[in-house]
């Protein structure tokens, strides 16, 4: 018995010794870490456009007591070039991450997010680069890199945002004629809502000019919600196939002139639910749900438009005009063909309810 007690005591001491060694090793490992400390993780700058490669640097120091190794890097946009030290960076040693870019490739400025992966205590470091690019007064055309046979634009998209029906609105695009000839421009635009003019109408070589896009406030009472169209330039009576421009707008009804009395007697759109969860559903099948729309106002409710976020949705609305206290059903069919995993879809209603003219219905589920 005494022999076994002695063995037990020895084993306990040995186990305690092993635990002590383990804790010491763990403490040593934890204390021996690298640390990536940046002077600043945000770099902003304003530069004048030039056709050359520039760089911005993020300087950091390894403030840990173990060599620092950068293992990977992610950045956006991919058109950038990024360089960094691939060798281990010793404790207290400085290094940098350099970002290279050509300013004229980013006429609207450069916003970049970089993620640096390393063996540091903070395994992921995030850097933000924000560069504003100004026109070069000696060569302003440098930022106008949308080239149409020498006619250089900065943008091809004209986004009007919200347009109040019945109120005119004008936008413009500046451009340069960098060809060797005088140029007369026209467009192929056919739209009941917009017209386009050029000033000056006859553009000399190296001359600056403007394209004016005007919203015509007539003939729009039947269109509500998002709108887009496209057109092409006609340069000296020659139409170019691949020089398409785009116009975007969102037409909204003007309720600002309604009197207090008109608002009191306005329609009021009410729904029994605004969200529907299909739960777990099978792929390749069709599922239905229903929303009930009620006019709780004092004049007729008009459902002006119904849009969906996906072609997989089919909508059937029995009545588009509802008298006070009248209701109708909005029957929705979801086709899950080709779908898998979580889904989130939307239905957009536009009505003449001045308090809530835009309503979004949300559909969700999991396709298995």
C-alpha positions, 0 to 999 in steps of 0.5 A: 500500500505504501508503495502505491501511495508513493507512486501516486504522489510521484505521478501527481507531481509529474502531471503538475510539472507537465501542466507547468511546462505546457502553460509556460510554452503557451505563454511564450507562444502567445507573447511571441506575436507579430503586430501590423500597426499602420500610421493610417488605414485611410488615405485621401488625396486630390490629384490633377489628371495625368496619363501616368502611373501614380502610387499611394503608400500605406506605411506600417511597423511590426510592433510585435516580437515575432517576424510578420509575414503577409500571406495574402491580399484582396483589393478592389477594383482589380485594375489596380496594381498592389505591391508589398514585402513578401519577405518576413518583416522583423520586429520594429521594422517598417514596411509599406503597401503600395497601390499603383493606378493611372488617374485617367482610368478613374474620371469619377475618382478612385475608391478602393478597399484593401484587405491584408491577411497576415500572421499578425495578431490582427490577422486581417487589416483593412485599408481605404484609399480615396482619390479625387481626380481633378481636370487638368487645365492644360489637357481637360480632355484626359478624363473624357475617356469614352471615345466616339470617333474623336468625340470624347465624353466622360459619361455615357449614363444620364441619371435624372433620379426622381422626376416629378410629373409635370415639372421640367428638368434638364441635365447635361454632359460635357464633351470635347471634339478631339477629331480633326474635323468640324462636327455636327451631332444628332441622336437616334433618341425616340422618346415621348419624355426627353429631347436632346440638343447640342451647344454649340451645334457646330463643334470645331476641333479641340472645342468643348461642347455640351449635350443637354437632355431635357425632360418634356413635361407633357404626355407623361400622365400615363407613366409612373415609376422607373424608366430607362431608354437608350440612344446613339450618336449620329456624327456628321450624318453617320450613325455609330452602332456601338456608341450607346448612351442611357437615360434613367429616371423615376417618374413620381406623381406630384402631391405637393399641391393637394389642399388639406381638404383633398388630403382628407378625402384622398385614397388610402392603400392598406394591405393585410400583410407586406411580407410573406415567407414561403418557408422551405420549398422545392426547386423546379415547382410553382408556389402561390400566395395572396395579398389583400389590398383595401382602399380605406380612404374616401376616394378611388384608389388607383393601382398605377403600376406593379413591378417585380424584382424577378422574372420568376414572379407572376402577378394577377391583380383582379382590380386596379381601381378600388372604390372606398372600402373596396378590396381586391386580391394580388395573387402571386406565383413564384417559379423556383426553376433554377433556384437554390438556397435562400431567396429574397424577392420584391413586388413594387406597387405604385398608387395614387395614395398621397401618404404612401404612393410606393409600397414594397412587398417582400417574399422570402423562402429557402429552396431545397 
